[in-house]
Amino acid sequence: MIPNMAELAVTLSRWDVNQQRKNKWKASRYEALDYYNGETYDYTSKYFSQSTLDKVVAGNINITKRVIDRISLVYMTPPIRTYTNEDVVDFFVEKDLKLQRLERMTNLLDAVLLKPVWRINKEGNGTIEYDIISDYEPIFDEDPLKPVAIIYPITMKATVMDNTPEQFAYWDNENHFIFDRNGKKYTQEDNPDMINPYGVLPFVECFREGKPEFSYLDTNASNDLISTNLSINVAETNKNANVMFQSFGYLFVNGSGIDKDTMVVGQDKINYMGVDGSISIVSPPNAIPALDESIQSSYKMLAQNYHLPITFVEGTTAQSGVALRLRNQELQDDRKSDITRWRDIEFRLFELERLMIAVEEGKDAGDLEDVDYSESVEILSDKEQREKWDWELSHGLIDEADILMQKNPDLTREEAEDYLFDRQQVEMQDADKEETPANTLLNALQRPVE
């Protein structure tokens, strides 16, 4: 049964006006996205007068993106998926790229939806693309933790002259349609009856720490990260103001016979001060080192909150592989629990993909048997890497083709073995040439006469 539009209008009204907690929840998410994208001027400007900002560059150090990207390790290397029907991957469009961004958005916002969407490409073939939805309204029935419907805004056209009202998509187990804030429904050519062809909500819920127990929206859009980023931007702006206004000191003039209306200031200007006039300059203390130290301190404490070593802030220098592993051990331990959660998301996503392919194409997508997440890259010095290869070779764990594939990941095993075979043939030919005497005349003279 299609829900009453008046009821939906009331729901949206509560969403935007009456639900203060939800509005605060939405505002914090928009703020987190702004900081991730480096759009922070409006937040920093609240702490300074406009006259100051007209003369000083506002600080904008994007630690939010740097931290979120660094802790998102699961999809840093695409996983290896094993399907019973290998051809099913032909339906997926930029899946690894989207899941990498999904992991980052989940770590940033704590709650996002992934929606696989059936779309027709330019060749006329059906494909599955992936939309990441960060702004949505769940509707509940009896279970406050299990939505029965989802409403989310549709991406608006990036056209200045476009005056189309803001539109929303509605999904429940039976219905799907588009409507706007005025309550007008829009009929889609491929779905005139406004039904949900899949019979389920086509979304995958993604939470940073799993679904909350108290409230569905009891999530945290990285508030500690955002507030620290704000304080660092304010401190950086203060530092810029210090350089702009105080780096050359304060100039002042004393004397009763000085004409302030004709007095000018400049590197190429000379003013006559009169009999009792004098000009002086006061140099305030250099506050920049203290501001830098404050910024570094805040940055380091924030890094530790996210299981990052202090060297993440200071910048890396040449270190042994053992030292790097010890410094990043806490972050790697956190990744192990993340892999468990994301493997479950992969299987839930494939259930939707299989359903869509069956409905849209009438084909069996088979099963997803396994998702193998690659271990994080182990950083070793040249000496440590050689010792590791020697030990693995001596114990029969790898061969020379494996080493070649590690040095050049683009090579297949067959290509690596062919290269080694050709290299061996060249070395054998060189050895034969060395054994052949170069001076044929001397060789003939030394040959006994018969």
Solvent accessible surface area in square Angstrom, and as a share of the most:
residue,aa,sasa,rsa
1,M,192,0.86
2,I,62,0.31
3,P,28,0.18
4,N,82,0.42
5,M,39,0.17
6,A,65,0.51
7,E,111,0.50
8,L,6,0.03
9,A,47,0.36
10,V,80,0.46
11,T,20,0.12
12,L,8,0.04
13,S,53,0.34
14,R,103,0.38
15,W,4,0.01
16,D,51,0.26
17,V,105,0.60
18,N,100,0.51
19,Q,63,0.28
20,Q,146,0.65
21,R,148,0.54
22,K,10,0.04
23,N,48,0.25
24,K,154,0.65
25,W,23,0.08
26,K,33,0.14
27,A,58,0.45
28,S,30,0.20
29,R,8,0.03
30,Y,107,0.41
31,E,47,0.21
32,A,0,0.00
33,L,33,0.16
34,D,38,0.20
35,Y,1,0.00
36,Y,8,0.03
37,N,87,0.45
38,G,19,0.18
39,E,109,0.49
40,T,4,0.02
41,Y,108,0.41
42,D,100,0.52
43,Y,42,0.16
44,T,0,0.00
45,S,26,0.17
46,K,157,0.66
47,Y,129,0.49
48,F,39,0.16
49,S,63,0.40
50,Q,111,0.50
51,S,71,0.46
52,T,36,0.21
53,L,15,0.07
54,D,101,0.52
55,K,122,0.52
56,V,9,0.05
57,V,117,0.67
58,A,19,0.14
59,G,4,0.04
60,N,78,0.40
61,I,59,0.30
62,N,48,0.25
63,I,1,0.01
64,T,0,0.00
65,K,80,0.34
66,R,106,0.39
67,V,0,0.00
68,I,0,0.00
69,D,31,0.16
70,R,73,0.27
71,I,26,0.13
72,S,5,0.03
73,L,10,0.05
74,V,2,0.01
75,Y,5,0.02
76,M,106,0.47
77,T,57,0.33
78,P,70,0.44
79,P,10,0.06
80,I,110,0.56
81,R,41,0.15
82,T,61,0.35
83,Y,20,0.08
84,T,74,0.43
85,N,50,0.26
86,E,136,0.61
87,D,97,0.50
88,V,1,0.01
89,V,73,0.42
90,D,110,0.57
91,F,31,0.13
92,F,27,0.11
93,V,50,0.29
94,E,111,0.50
95,K,13,0.06
96,D,50,0.26
97,L,108,0.54
98,K,63,0.27
99,L,1,0.00
100,Q,47,0.21
101,R,109,0.40
102,L,0,0.00
103,E,2,0.01
104,R,61,0.22
105,M,5,0.02
106,T,1,0.00
107,N,11,0.06
108,L,0,0.00
109,L,0,0.00
110,D,14,0.07
111,A,1,0.00
112,V,2,0.01
113,L,2,0.01
114,L,0,0.00
115,K,11,0.05
116,P,0,0.00
117,V,25,0.14
118,W,40,0.14
119,R,90,0.33
120,I,111,0.56
121,N,52,0.27
122,K,195,0.83
123,E,112,0.50
124,G,52,0.50
125,N,87,0.44
126,G,11,0.10
127,T,10,0.06
128,I,0,0.00
129,E,54,0.24
130,Y,2,0.01
131,D,43,0.23
132,I,40,0.20
133,I,15,0.08
134,S,26,0.17
135,D,25,0.13
136,Y,1,0.00
137,E,13,0.06
138,P,7,0.05
139,I,44,0.22
140,F,67,0.28
141,D,107,0.55
142,E,161,0.72
143,D,68,0.35
144,P,93,0.58
145,L,44,0.22
146,K,133,0.56
147,P,12,0.07
148,V,63,0.36
149,A,2,0.02
150,I,4,0.02
151,I,0,0.00
152,Y,29,0.11
153,P,34,0.21
154,I,54,0.28
155,T,127,0.74
156,M,130,0.58
157,K,144,0.61
158,A,116,0.90
159,T,78,0.45
160,V,149,0.86
161,M,169,0.75
162,D,53,0.28
163,N,140,0.72
164,T,54,0.31
165,P,56,0.35
166,E,58,0.26
167,Q,42,0.19
168,F,2,0.01
169,A,2,0.01
170,Y,12,0.04
171,W,15,0.05
172,D,20,0.10
173,N,80,0.41
174,E,109,0.49
175,N,9,0.05
176,H,20,0.09
177,F,1,0.00
178,I,18,0.09
179,F,2,0.01
180,D,2,0.01
181,R,110,0.40
182,N,124,0.64
183,G,24,0.24
184,K,121,0.51
185,K,62,0.26
186,Y,56,0.21
187,T,89,0.52
188,Q,59,0.26
189,E,176,0.79
190,D,128,0.66
191,N,20,0.10
192,P,86,0.54
193,D,102,0.53
194,M,27,0.12
195,I,91,0.46
196,N,10,0.05
197,P,61,0.39
198,Y,24,0.09
199,G,41,0.39
200,V,63,0.36
201,L,38,0.19
202,P,0,0.00
203,F,21,0.09
204,V,3,0.02
205,E,38,0.17
206,C,1,0.00
207,F,12,0.05
208,R,41,0.15
209,E,146,0.65
210,G,34,0.32
211,K,82,0.35
212,P,16,0.10
213,E,154,0.69
214,F,161,0.67
215,S,28,0.18
216,Y,5,0.02
217,L,37,0.18
218,D,68,0.35
219,T,23,0.14
220,N,61,0.31
221,A,5,0.04
222,S,1,0.01
223,N,78,0.40
224,D,59,0.31
225,L,0,0.00
226,I,11,0.06
227,S,64,0.41
228,T,26,0.15
229,N,1,0.00
230,L,34,0.17
231,S,59,0.38
232,I,2,0.01
233,N,0,0.00
234,V,27,0.15
235,A,16,0.13
236,E,29,0.13
237,T,0,0.00
238,N,62,0.32
239,K,35,0.15
240,N,41,0.21
241,A,18,0.14
242,N,19,0.10
243,V,70,0.40
244,M,113,0.51
245,F,87,0.36
246,Q,63,0.28
247,S,63,0.40
248,F,174,0.72
249,G,15,0.14
250,Y,109,0.41
251,L,89,0.44
252,F,85,0.35
253,V,45,0.26
254,N,82,0.42
255,G,38,0.36
256,S,105,0.68
257,G,59,0.57
258,I,37,0.19
259,D,77,0.40
260,K,169,0.72
261,D,124,0.64
262,T,97,0.57
263,M,46,0.21
264,V,74,0.43
265,V,114,0.66
266,G,32,0.31
267,Q,191,0.85
268,D,122,0.63
269,K,104,0.44
270,I,174,0.88
271,N,41,0.21
272,Y,190,0.72
273,M,27,0.12
274,G,22,0.21
275,V,153,0.88
276,D,82,0.43
277,G,18,0.17
278,S,53,0.34
279,I,84,0.43
280,S,44,0.28
281,I,100,0.51
282,V,77,0.44
283,S,91,0.59
284,P,35,0.22
285,P,119,0.75
286,N,110,0.56
287,A,39,0.30
288,I,45,0.23
289,P,78,0.49
290,A,66,0.51
291,L,38,0.19
292,D,55,0.29
293,E,124,0.55
294,S,58,0.37
295,I,15,0.08
296,Q,79,0.35
297,S,53,0.34
298,S,28,0.18
299,Y,22,0.09
300,K,56,0.24
301,M,115,0.51
302,L,3,0.02
303,A,0,0.00
304,Q,100,0.45
305,N,95,0.49
306,Y,29,0.11
307,H,64,0.28
308,L,5,0.02
309,P,21,0.13
310,I,68,0.34
311,T,20,0.12
312,F,17,0.07
313,V,17,0.10
314,E,104,0.47
315,G,36,0.34
316,T,105,0.61
317,T,104,0.60
318,A,109,0.85
319,Q,46,0.20
320,S,49,0.31
321,G,0,0.00
322,V,75,0.43
323,A,33,0.26
324,L,29,0.15
325,R,96,0.35
326,L,129,0.64
327,R,112,0.41
328,N,24,0.12
329,Q,83,0.37
330,E,99,0.44
331,L,3,0.02
332,Q,47,0.21
333,D,69,0.36
334,D,55,0.29
335,R,16,0.06
336,K,132,0.56
337,S,65,0.42
338,D,20,0.11
339,I,24,0.12
340,T,95,0.55
341,R,46,0.17
342,W,1,0.00
343,R,81,0.30
344,D,74,0.39
345,I,2,0.01
346,E,1,0.00
347,F,71,0.29
348,R,94,0.34
349,L,0,0.00
350,F,3,0.01
351,E,92,0.41
352,L,17,0.09
353,E,0,0.00
354,R,62,0.23
355,L,54,0.27
356,M,2,0.01
357,I,1,0.01
358,A,48,0.37
359,V,66,0.38
360,E,68,0.30
361,E,71,0.32
362,G,66,0.63
363,K,112,0.48
364,D,109,0.57
365,A,2,0.01
366,G,14,0.13
367,D,71,0.37
368,L,13,0.06
369,E,108,0.49
370,D,66,0.34
371,V,0,0.00
372,D,71,0.37
373,Y,12,0.05
374,S,36,0.23
375,E,142,0.64
376,S,43,0.28
377,V,121,0.70
378,E,78,0.35
379,I,109,0.55
380,L,37,0.18
381,S,44,0.28
382,D,111,0.58
383,K,127,0.54
384,E,41,0.18
385,Q,40,0.18
386,R,138,0.50
387,E,90,0.40
388,K,70,0.30
389,W,38,0.13
390,D,90,0.47
391,W,141,0.50
392,E,24,0.11
393,L,68,0.34
394,S,88,0.57
395,H,106,0.47
396,G,63,0.61
397,L,111,0.55
398,I,31,0.15
399,D,61,0.31
400,E,109,0.49
401,A,4,0.03
402,D,32,0.17
403,I,25,0.13
404,L,31,0.15
405,M,55,0.25
406,Q,89,0.40
407,K,135,0.57
408,N,61,0.31
409,P,113,0.71
410,D,128,0.66
411,L,45,0.22
412,T,76,0.44
413,R,90,0.33
414,E,122,0.55
415,E,85,0.38
416,A,0,0.00
417,E,83,0.37
418,D,76,0.40
419,Y,105,0.40
420,L,49,0.25
421,F,118,0.49
422,D,81,0.42
423,R,127,0.46
424,Q,98,0.44
425,Q,65,0.29
426,V,79,0.46
427,E,96,0.43
428,M,104,0.46
429,Q,106,0.47
430,D,68,0.35
431,A,46,0.35
432,D,87,0.45
433,K,147,0.62
434,E,147,0.66
435,E,142,0.63
436,T,89,0.52
437,P,84,0.53
438,A,107,0.83
439,N,85,0.44
440,T,106,0.62
441,L,125,0.62
442,L,88,0.44
443,N,65,0.34
444,A,52,0.41
445,L,133,0.66
446,Q,125,0.56
447,R,156,0.57
448,P,112,0.71
449,V,148,0.85
450,E,211,0.95
